[in-house]
Amino acid sequence: MELPVVASNVHGIPDVVEDGGTGILVPPKDVAALSRAILRLLRDPEERRRMGRAGREMVAARYSWADNARRMEALYDHLVSNINGAMFSH
């Protein structure tokens, strides 16, 4: 959607949001930092556009429906074979 992201810097979020590049990361439970980040983007349309474009380019480069479908299919195949193996090994 070419929109910047404002998110908490927790768990896997920094893996997909580059602070200052594709969005702004703030400390968890820091309402003041969250407010400042949102206001920063509201006040700077060029920064919003730049981060939004960078985010779209990152997603297009890293992720594809075809790759996700192949990975999901491989995961399901693995799970089914393990379930079948467990069912027939007793």
Secondary structure, DSSP 8 states (H G I E B T S, - for coil): ----EEEES-TTHHHH--BTTTEEEE-TT-HHHHHHHHHHHHH-HHHHHHHHHHHHHHHHHH--HHHHHHHHHHHHHHHHHHHHHHHH--
